[in-house]
Amino acid sequence: MTPWLWLAAKIGFAFAYLVGAVPVLIMMERRISAFIQGRQGPNRVGPMGSLQPLADIIKFLTKEFVVPLRADRWLFVLSPLLVFVPPMLGFAVVPFGNQYGDELLQIANLDIGVLFSMSVLSLGVYGITLGGWASNNKYSLLGSLRASAQLISYELSLGLTILLAVMIAGTVDPVRIVQWQIEHGWNLFGGGSLWRLPLGLMGGLLMFICALAENNRLPFDLAECEAELVGGYHTEYSSMSFAMFFMGEYIAMVVMSGLITTLYLGGWHFPGITDPTDHSWVGALLSIGVFTAKVYVLLFTYVWVRWTLPRFKYNQLMDLGWKVFLPIALFNLAAMAIVGVILEG
Amino acid sequence: MDRPTRIPMEIEEQVEGDLGSKRMVVNFGPQHPATHGTLRAILEIEGETVTGIDLEIGYLHSGFEKIGEYRTWNQGVVISDRMNYLSPLCNNVGLSCAIEKLMGIEVTPRCAAIRVILYELSRISDHIISVGLQAMDLGAFSVMLWSFIEREKLYDIFENVTGARLTTSYTRVGGLLKDVPDDFEDQVRAFMVSGLKTLREMEGMLNTNRIFIDRCKGVNAISAEDAVSYGVTGPLLRACGIAYDVRKAHPYLGYEQYDFEVPTETGGDVWARYRVRVRELYESFKIVDQALTRLPKGPVGVPVPEVVIPTKDQGNKPNGGMEGLIYHFKNYMYGHGLPVPVGEVYMATEAPNGELGYYLISDGGPKPWRWRVRPPSLYNYQGFPGMCRGGLVSDVVAGLSSLNIIAGELDR
């Protein structure tokens, strides 16, 4: 096949992978929350309620799209797209599998690697901020202000934890980071060195917590906390424009989990299941399967945390981000630099 | 198209007139997820800090007190349970006790014990929901649903006993609508096992949860002096360290026979209220256990035919005996009613939210001349603006759910 066809196929697969994850996640969220809360969960639509996401989508599609009076029409329509699209772009550099023949199972093998996904993921804040501002609603405004302050503060710690993985592996190319982890061990466990073990563990945990904050999930969902701000930044949104926010959040979760998997959990490789030298279609499928399994373990944790913990207060969130996570992440990075020099020298 | 104009509140005029102001007015209710009921608070905020708060009550005003004057003494019970949608049985018992005090009637031991059991079960259903909602407003949604599972079991008990889940209307002057069913004790015992288990689970979820503690400690605190001067009662007052409980201070229904403690905490903040409620739940379980163990046999109605018409098996045959027919007429016919003497009475009971008082004036007629309620929610709500000022928007929500305001009772 020509390179263009390959690229189109991979983009198509990644799109289906991300958008297809949304119904699965809706179902997961409903089922797991029902399990935690001692409820039945959806069990009426389709066998064991499996068609519930479809029913949700039909409901969204048939609702009226309302633009509030005195809202900024253009920004109001545009901002759900700004939330929906950037996470998808971020998936471009995530290697979701091994090679098939000579073709890497990654959409774009960029030189800047993980930094690209970092930069596009941070674009999502514009959608939330503008959406809340354009709604002409005080709750939305408060929610979007909270969201922007939160996303910016936690992006720092998130960036530092990404940098830690980059320092351990010595490269920003995600494919090579995965390769390094195959040779040495998961970055979560310090990449095979006992010296780096505490740093790797700390970095991985911190990255997951910051990912919760980045994705506006409980306990960091101040931007939309329904008890205070009704719906937060999406109070005024209805119909598919609300669904876009909704899907954007889930897709961002999948992409973030993909990034954590790639940077800390050994990517698509699991010893004994995948063989890095196996470039046949069986090997490719197996590696995609392992990647998916790791991503969904993380997503399960997302859901689990959400239905267990209460949420933070605004000032506590800021304190945690700036006074706890940032120093820890900086310390981690400095310690990693020293350990790196000792190990090298 | 312009929006319809409305008269701005005072707090809005102050802020919106000043364009250079950094303050903003946010409307909080009457339809808002955090106001469990139709409450309205208007917040003046600067960033996230609350600089001013204005409360508006009356959105659920139903004229209950006036309706009470147009119902006979026994019919008032129907209104009383509609005032409180979390623990209606407490209001039933409170009203009947007030009328009995005015008439100088002492209820039978069995009736008193059943009332105590149902009163404490209502307290459990109220407190467990209140704690669950407090957790829900802070984001811990699962705890709320766990508490609702237990409340559901309690409502099943109430349905079995009274025939209704919410609008129980169970008590009568001098007695009860009917005796409890035979499986009552087993049902309550079964609930006590599962209820205590859920309560411990809820505690396990919240007690050592750092986020929950941080969100509650020091939030919305009220000093003991302020609490007393506002007339705050119930768990809120006990959270300030004052062990005032009507059940201990002015015992009724034989509460002095039961062995229970009045838990107090210091701090007067949301955390102290949470702790007081949870500890009171354990005390209520204790009381229910004692009352069930010693539940005396005998009739539930007082043996005064003018007040409680004897049942058929007690020798009354309304269709046969002349005596029974007369009492029947005297009790139920228009213009006749209970022989309530001329006078007035104030009778308070310790409802889950605090002192629930009924102030009744009788002119000797078949209906009360004045039917006045002292709802705990109104007095507890009065201190709310002072608690919120200077806090964050999130603290308003945490505080409001810790007050457990019943709007139906607040506005009557």
Interface residues (C-beta under 8 A of the other chain):
Chain A: S33 I36 Q37 G38 R39 L69 K138 Y139 L142 R146 L218 P219 D221 C225 E226 A227 E228 V230 W307 T308 L309 P310 R311 F312 K313 Y314 N315 Q316
Chain B: M1 R3 M24 V26 N27 H32 P33 A34 E48 A135 M136 D137 L138 G139 A140 F141 S142 L145 W146 I149 M205 N209 I211 F212 D214 R215 L392 V393 S394 D395 V396 V397
